[in-house]
Amino acid sequence: MSDNEKLADRVREFLAASTNKIEEKKMFGGICFMVNGKMCVGVRPERLMVRLDPGKSDDVAEEEGCGQMTMGNKIMKGYFFVNSDMLKTRKQLEYWMTKALAYNKFAKPSKKK
């Protein structure tokens, strides 16, 4: 099992305790976990993508092993990558998952076409 699959299993285990509606989708070269119809976290090779409050981007980006997500040259406000080195323990993963789930309550769903 790859490190990517192990991280995805850890995310699944964390989300299993949630009463939210959870859906997995393959996107962005990894697995995205939708919570209540909104993108919340994603697992990509060697990192976790978390969706957090865009108003706190500067503070979040300063955390060790964390950086803003970019697509080409565009910064994706409110989306961050956390290196897998910062997710080795349950407590470390729980920290980021809890932040993402807390923001998910206020996040707007993507516009469906």
N, C-alpha and C positions, 0 to 999 in steps of 0.2 A: 504494500500500500504506500503510495507516495505521500510526502508531507502535506501536499495540497488536499488529498483525500482525508488524511488524519485531521487536519484543521476543519474541513467541512463536517466531519463526524462530530467534532467537539462543538461546533456551532449548532448542529442539529440537536445534540444532547441538551445544550443550554436552552434552546428554543422549545424543546419538548415540554418543559415545565410551564410554558406560557399558555394563557387562555386565549391568546390572539390567533387569528387565522393566519397560518404560515403556508407559503407556497414557494417552491424552488423553481428557478428558471435558469437556463443556460444563457449567459450573455457576457459581453466584455471579456471573452476568453476565460471564463470561469463560471462559478455558480452564484447566482444572486438569490438572496432570501427576501421574499416579499412578505411584509407583515401588514395585515389588514389592507392588502391591495397596494401598498406603497413600498418602494425600494428601501431596505433598511441596512442590510449588510451583504457583502459579497466575498467569496473566497476566490483568490487568484493565486497563481504560483508565487509562493514565498511571501504572501501578504494578505491582509484582510482589508476590505474596503468597508468603511463605515459612513453612514449618512448622519451628520450632526448639524446643529444650529449654525447656519452660515454667518450669523452675527457674531459668533465666537471663533471665527476662522483663525485669526491671528494667535489667540491663546492656544488653540488646539495644535496648530502647525508648529508651535514651539516645543511641544512635548517630544521627548526622545523617541526616535524611531517612527515618527509620524510626519506625513507631508500631505499637502493638498493634491488631489487627483487632477491630472491634466489629460486632455484629449487633444493631441497635436500640440498646438501652442495655446489652447484655451484652458484656463483654470476653471474647474468645475466647482463652483461655490457650494459649500456644505458637504462635499464629498472628500474623504481622506483615506489615504493608505497607511496602514500600520504594518511595519515589517514583522515577519514571523518570529524574529529574535525577541521581540517584545511581547510575545504571546505564549511563552513556554509554560507558564503556570496557569492553573485554573483561575487564580485571582487576577492575573494580567488580562486574560481573555474576558473574564466577567466584567472588568472595569470598562472595556470598550463596548461590549455587548449591552451593558446597562445604559451607557450614554446613548447608544443608537436607539434602543427601545424607548427611552425617555423622550427623545426628539421625535420619534415616529408618531407619537400622539398628536403632534402639532404640524407635522410635515404635510404638504399638499400632495395629493396623488398626481401622477403624471397624466398629461392630457392624452386621451385615447383617440386615435385617428380612425 
